[in-house]
Amino acid sequence: MPSRERDVVGHVTKGNVLDDLGFDDQTTLELKLKYQIHEGIMALVEKNGYSPRDLEKLFDVPQPRVSELLRGKLGMISVKRLLWYMDRLGGAANLKVKQVA
């Protein structure tokens, strides 16, 4: 009987899972930006000990929107909205532009 390890089929990434999933360049860039903003938001939420209920009040949004944010479901949240959440938490985003090869 073969080992389970040998039965597992994997995928070797090219280094960026978003590229591997076949997203176009614009979508990939937007998702990367959303992810970076979300990381900052989550750091501020954790640092300040905000509960989901606190965030509902602070952002003036219903519980399902807070849940989407906390669970990282960024597909329906715009960059504009994420930046607004960051601002309400007392944070700021810093965009760095550089030329890539």
N, CA and C atoms as a LAMMPS dump frame, in Angstrom:
ITEM: TIMESTEP
0
ITEM: NUMBER OF ATOMS
303
ITEM: BOX BOUNDS ff ff ff
-5.0000000000000000e+02 5.0000000000000000e+02
-5.0000000000000000e+02 5.0000000000000000e+02
-5.0000000000000000e+02 5.0000000000000000e+02
ITEM: ATOMS id mol type element x y z
1 1 1 N 0.851 -1.184 0
2 1 2 C 0 0 0
3 1 3 C 0.892 1.243 0
4 2 1 N 0.649 2.197 -0.909
5 2 2 C 1.511 3.379 -0.988
6 2 3 C 1.328 4.306 0.207
7 3 1 N 2.37 5.04 0.488
8 3 2 C 2.356 6.022 1.572
9 3 3 C 1.429 7.183 1.214
10 4 1 N 0.722 7.724 2.201
11 4 2 C -0.159 8.874 1.955
12 4 3 C 0.636 10.072 1.458
13 5 1 N 1.88 10.21 1.93
14 5 2 C 2.703 11.332 1.491
15 5 3 C 2.891 11.317 -0.019
16 6 1 N 3.073 10.154 -0.582
17 6 2 C 3.283 10.051 -2.02
18 6 3 C 1.991 10.266 -2.793
19 7 1 N 0.831 10.085 -2.162
20 7 2 C -0.455 10.265 -2.821
21 7 3 C -0.882 11.724 -2.891
22 8 1 N -0.262 12.578 -2.119
23 8 2 C -0.637 13.986 -2.079
24 8 3 C -0.101 14.688 -3.317
25 9 1 N -1.003 15.348 -4.006
26 9 2 C -0.607 16.112 -5.181
27 9 3 C -0.512 17.561 -4.768
28 10 1 N 0.588 18.183 -5.059
29 10 2 C 0.789 19.578 -4.669
30 10 3 C 0.899 20.468 -5.885
31 11 1 N 1.077 21.726 -5.6
32 11 2 C 1.265 22.714 -6.646
33 11 3 C 2.452 23.573 -6.268
34 12 1 N 3.344 23.714 -7.18
35 12 2 C 4.504 24.563 -6.949
36 12 3 C 4.161 25.943 -7.481
37 13 1 N 4.191 26.914 -6.599
38 13 2 C 3.845 28.281 -6.984
39 13 3 C 5.022 28.96 -7.671
40 14 1 N 4.692 29.944 -8.48
41 14 2 C 5.723 30.746 -9.142
42 14 3 C 6.211 31.859 -8.221
43 15 1 N 5.702 31.887 -6.991
44 15 2 C 6.12 32.905 -6.031
45 15 3 C 5 33.848 -5.657
46 16 1 N 3.908 33.843 -6.405
47 16 2 C 2.774 34.713 -6.108
48 16 3 C 1.498 33.948 -6.402
49 17 1 N 0.795 33.584 -5.35
50 17 2 C -0.403 32.777 -5.511
51 17 3 C -1.47 33.494 -6.353
52 18 1 N -1.533 34.828 -6.283
53 18 2 C -2.517 35.562 -7.083
54 18 3 C -2.231 35.412 -8.572
55 19 1 N -0.959 35.432 -8.932
56 19 2 C -0.589 35.206 -10.327
57 19 3 C -0.939 33.775 -10.734
58 20 1 N -0.697 32.845 -9.842
59 20 2 C -0.979 31.438 -10.133
60 20 3 C -2.475 31.183 -10.326
61 21 1 N -3.307 31.963 -9.66
62 21 2 C -4.751 31.793 -9.783
63 21 3 C -5.308 32.388 -11.073
64 22 1 N -4.468 33.084 -11.809
65 22 2 C -4.887 33.583 -13.101
66 22 3 C -5.559 34.942 -13.101
67 23 1 N -5.4 35.702 -12.029
68 23 2 C -5.975 37.049 -12.005
69 23 3 C -5.215 37.937 -12.975
70 24 1 N -5.929 38.892 -13.569
71 24 2 C -5.248 39.852 -14.432
72 24 3 C -4.408 40.789 -13.566
73 25 1 N -3.507 41.513 -14.204
74 25 2 C -2.565 42.373 -13.474
75 25 3 C -3.261 43.397 -12.588
76 26 1 N -4.309 44.033 -13.108
77 26 2 C -5.005 45.076 -12.339
78 26 3 C -5.653 44.493 -11.088
79 27 1 N -6.305 43.352 -11.232
80 27 2 C -6.949 42.704 -10.081
81 27 3 C -5.904 42.27 -9.059
82 28 1 N -4.801 41.733 -9.534
83 28 2 C -3.728 41.304 -8.639
84 28 3 C -3.187 42.477 -7.825
85 29 1 N -2.951 43.605 -8.487
86 29 2 C -2.448 44.788 -7.787
87 29 3 C -3.45 45.284 -6.745
88 30 1 N -4.73 45.296 -7.108
89 30 2 C -5.754 45.749 -6.16
90 30 3 C -5.841 44.818 -4.957
91 31 1 N -5.792 43.519 -5.191
92 31 2 C -5.86 42.571 -4.077
93 31 3 C -4.653 42.69 -3.155
94 32 1 N -3.477 42.907 -3.73
95 32 2 C -2.274 43.094 -2.909
96 32 3 C -2.404 44.345 -2.041
97 33 1 N -2.906 45.423 -2.634
98 33 2 C -3.09 46.669 -1.891
99 33 3 C -4.112 46.485 -0.778
100 34 1 N -5.237 45.839 -1.083
101 34 2 C -6.254 45.582 -0.066
102 34 3 C -5.678 44.752 1.08
103 35 1 N -4.901 43.746 0.737
104 35 2 C -4.313 42.896 1.762
105 35 3 C -3.387 43.687 2.682
106 36 1 N -2.567 44.543 2.108
107 36 2 C -1.647 45.334 2.921
108 36 3 C -2.4 46.289 3.84
109 37 1 N -3.446 46.926 3.328
110 37 2 C -4.253 47.818 4.17
111 37 3 C -4.94 47.009 5.264
112 38 1 N -5.47 45.848 4.898
113 38 2 C -6.154 44.99 5.87
114 38 3 C -5.205 44.568 6.988
115 39 1 N -3.965 44.232 6.648
116 39 2 C -2.979 43.879 7.677
117 39 3 C -2.809 45.012 8.686
118 40 1 N -2.736 46.245 8.173
119 40 2 C -2.6 47.405 9.058
120 40 3 C -3.818 47.597 9.94
121 41 1 N -4.994 47.418 9.357
122 41 2 C -6.239 47.539 10.124
123 41 3 C -6.261 46.503 11.24
124 42 1 N -5.946 45.271 10.905
125 42 2 C -5.99 44.204 11.906
126 42 3 C -4.967 44.433 13.013
127 43 1 N -3.819 44.992 12.676
128 43 2 C -2.819 45.304 13.704
129 43 3 C -3.355 46.355 14.668
130 44 1 N -4.038 47.372 14.131
131 44 2 C -4.612 48.417 14.989
132 44 3 C -5.755 47.877 15.841
133 45 1 N -6.574 47.008 15.272
134 45 2 C -7.678 46.399 16.027
135 45 3 C -7.117 45.595 17.188
136 46 1 N -6.103 44.791 16.908
137 46 2 C -5.496 43.97 17.959
138 46 3 C -4.796 44.825 19.011
139 47 1 N -4.026 45.789 18.557
140 47 2 C -3.275 46.652 19.475
141 47 3 C -4.201 47.376 20.443
142 48 1 N -5.34 47.841 19.943
143 48 2 C -6.278 48.605 20.766
144 48 3 C -7.361 47.753 21.428
145 49 1 N -7.353 46.463 21.156
146 49 2 C -8.293 45.55 21.796
147 49 3 C -9.75 45.787 21.431
148 50 1 N -9.996 46.224 20.2
149 50 2 C -11.375 46.48 19.774
150 50 3 C -12.138 45.171 19.603
151 51 1 N -13.366 45.167 20.092
152 51 2 C -14.26 44.036 19.882
153 51 3 C -15.042 44.289 18.591
154 52 1 N -15.669 43.249 18.042
155 52 2 C -16.517 43.473 16.866
156 52 3 C -17.596 44.523 17.123
157 53 1 N -18.154 44.512 18.303
158 53 2 C -19.192 45.5 18.654
159 53 3 C -18.606 46.915 18.657
160 54 1 N -17.391 47.066 19.18
161 54 2 C -16.719 48.373 19.151
162 54 3 C -16.57 48.867 17.716
163 55 1 N -16.189 47.947 16.821
164 55 2 C -15.974 48.319 15.428
165 55 3 C -17.284 48.699 14.735
166 56 1 N -18.362 48.008 15.08
167 56 2 C -19.679 48.378 14.529
168 56 3 C -19.984 49.839 14.836
169 57 1 N -19.753 50.215 16.064
170 57 2 C -20.041 51.59 16.485
171 57 3 C -19.057 52.581 15.856
172 58 1 N -17.782 52.249 15.87
173 58 2 C -16.758 53.14 15.35
174 58 3 C -16.922 53.39 13.851
175 59 1 N -17.234 52.328 13.109
176 59 2 C -17.38 52.446 11.661
177 59 3 C -18.802 52.769 11.224
178 60 1 N -19.757 52.648 12.16
179 60 2 C -21.176 52.847 11.866
180 60 3 C -21.619 51.944 10.712
181 61 1 N -21.29 50.648 10.86
182 61 2 C -21.685 49.64 9.878
183 61 3 C -22.316 48.462 10.612
184 62 1 N -23.146 47.69 9.922
185 62 2 C -23.777 46.536 10.566
186 62 3 C -22.781 45.396 10.822
187 63 1 N -23.161 44.511 11.699
188 63 2 C -22.313 43.394 12.119
189 63 3 C -21.782 42.573 10.942
190 64 1 N -22.582 42.261 9.913
191 64 2 C -22.026 41.461 8.811
192 64 3 C -20.829 42.117 8.122
193 65 1 N -20.822 43.428 8.017
194 65 2 C -19.679 44.118 7.389
195 65 3 C -18.435 44.001 8.263
196 66 1 N -18.614 44.115 9.573
197 66 2 C -17.486 43.966 10.497
198 66 3 C -16.952 42.537 10.42
199 67 1 N -17.849 41.58 10.367
200 67 2 C -17.448 40.179 10.272
201 67 3 C -16.637 39.932 8.999
202 68 1 N -17.08 40.489 7.873
203 68 2 C -16.336 40.34 6.616
204 68 3 C -14.928 40.913 6.757
205 69 1 N -14.83 42.074 7.371
206 69 2 C -13.527 42.698 7.571
207 69 3 C -12.634 41.832 8.442
208 70 1 N -13.15 41.389 9.568
209 70 2 C -12.351 40.617 10.514
210 70 3 C -11.94 39.264 9.945
211 71 1 N -12.755 38.708 9.068
212 71 2 C -12.448 37.413 8.463
213 71 3 C -11.622 37.542 7.179
214 72 1 N -11.313 38.781 6.798
215 72 2 C -10.473 38.99 5.628
216 72 3 C -11.178 38.804 4.305
217 73 1 N -12.493 38.897 4.308
218 73 2 C -13.26 38.78 3.067
219 73 3 C -13.273 40.144 2.389
220 74 1 N -12.255 40.391 1.605
221 74 2 C -12.021 41.724 1.059
222 74 3 C -12.625 41.939 -0.324
223 75 1 N -13.207 40.923 -0.899
224 75 2 C -13.746 41.029 -2.246
225 75 3 C -14.812 42.092 -2.416
226 76 1 N -15.605 42.302 -1.389
227 76 2 C -16.707 43.263 -1.484
228 76 3 C -16.384 44.592 -0.795
229 77 1 N -15.167 44.741 -0.314
230 77 2 C -14.775 45.971 0.374
231 77 3 C -13.82 46.732 -0.534
232 78 1 N -14.133 47.975 -0.801
233 78 2 C -13.292 48.777 -1.69
234 78 3 C -12.04 49.267 -0.965
235 79 1 N -11.038 49.642 -1.741
236 79 2 C -9.825 50.248 -1.189
237 79 3 C -10.208 51.52 -0.444
238 80 1 N -11.118 52.28 -1.026
239 80 2 C -11.59 53.527 -0.406
240 80 3 C -12.164 53.253 0.982
241 81 1 N -12.99 52.231 1.098
242 81 2 C -13.612 51.883 2.382
243 81 3 C -12.557 51.404 3.375
244 82 1 N -11.608 50.603 2.931
245 82 2 C -10.544 50.133 3.819
246 82 3 C -9.721 51.297 4.36
247 83 1 N -9.434 52.253 3.502
248 83 2 C -8.687 53.438 3.95
249 83 3 C -9.493 54.235 4.968
250 84 1 N -10.793 54.294 4.775
251 84 2 C -11.657 54.997 5.729
252 84 3 C -11.638 54.287 7.079
253 85 1 N -11.71 52.941 7.066
254 85 2 C -11.626 52.177 8.313
255 85 3 C -10.294 52.467 9.014
256 86 1 N -9.227 52.475 8.241
257 86 2 C -7.898 52.75 8.796
258 86 3 C -7.882 54.116 9.481
259 87 1 N -8.449 55.102 8.815
260 87 2 C -8.502 56.45 9.371
261 87 3 C -9.312 56.48 10.67
262 88 1 N -10.454 55.808 10.691
263 88 2 C -11.302 55.776 11.889
264 88 3 C -10.593 55.115 13.062
265 89 1 N -9.649 54.217 12.765
266 89 2 C -8.88 53.554 13.813
267 89 3 C -7.674 54.373 14.257
268 90 1 N -7.481 55.524 13.619
269 90 2 C -6.364 56.39 13.984
270 90 3 C -5.086 56.064 13.237
271 91 1 N -5.204 55.309 12.18
272 91 2 C -4.033 54.941 11.398
273 91 3 C -3.981 55.713 10.093
274 92 1 N -2.925 55.492 9.363
275 92 2 C -2.762 56.117 8.054
276 92 3 C -1.983 55.161 7.169
277 93 1 N -2.323 55.153 5.908
278 93 2 C -1.596 54.328 4.937
279 93 3 C -0.517 55.185 4.287
280 94 1 N 0.581 54.551 3.964
281 94 2 C 1.693 55.231 3.332
282 94 3 C 2.017 54.473 2.047
283 95 1 N 1.807 55.121 0.915
284 95 2 C 2.051 54.49 -0.365
285 95 3 C 3.461 54.82 -0.854
286 96 1 N 4.179 53.794 -1.227
287 96 2 C 5.55 53.983 -1.727
288 96 3 C 5.559 53.547 -3.188
289 97 1 N 6.018 54.416 -4.056
290 97 2 C 6.076 54.116 -5.477
291 97 3 C 7.521 53.875 -5.868
292 98 1 N 7.748 52.778 -6.59
293 98 2 C 9.09 52.494 -7.056
294 98 3 C 9.006 51.802 -8.402
295 99 1 N 10.024 51.938 -9.179
296 99 2 C 10.078 51.281 -10.477
297 99 3 C 10.599 49.873 -10.276
298 100 1 N 9.944 48.916 -10.914
299 100 2 C 10.403 47.54 -10.833
300 100 3 C 10.979 47.132 -12.184
301 101 1 N 11.873 46.201 -12.141
302 101 2 C 12.553 45.767 -13.37
303 101 3 C 11.639 45.083 -14.337
